Amino acid sequence: MASLIVKERLPGPQAVSDEQLLDHVKNHGGTAWHPVGTCRMGSDPQSVVDPTLRVRGVEGLRVVDASIMPKIPSGNTSAPAVMIGEKGADLIRHAS
């Protein structure tokens, strides 16, 4: 792999001290987490969505996406989001 590297791009050869490297990370770093939980599902009054995905206080509205997750899962959010979609579709299909 080393033979393919022409030069260091970031943070650059001028960043040599721990402080310079840390500054680069602070200014340019980010997370790979997928935000979830903005409409947390739960049974408590603080949750936005009830266990059947209905928005509390708004008749006829459900949230069926990753925003209902109470916590960020430790793995990728894709499979849980698909499961939420499938469960939500099932709940809507069987709603009276």
Sequence and secondary structure as in RCSB ss.txt:
>XXXX:A:sequence
MASLIVKERLPGPQAVSDEQLLDHVKNHGGTAWHPVGTCRMGSDPQSVVDPTLRVRGVEGLRVVDASIMPKIPSG
NTSAPAVMIGEKGADLIRHAS
>XXXX:A:secstr
 GGG  S  SS TT  SHHHHHHHHHHH         TT B SSTT SB TTSBBTT TT B  SGGG SS  SS
 SHHHHHHHHHHHHHHHHT  
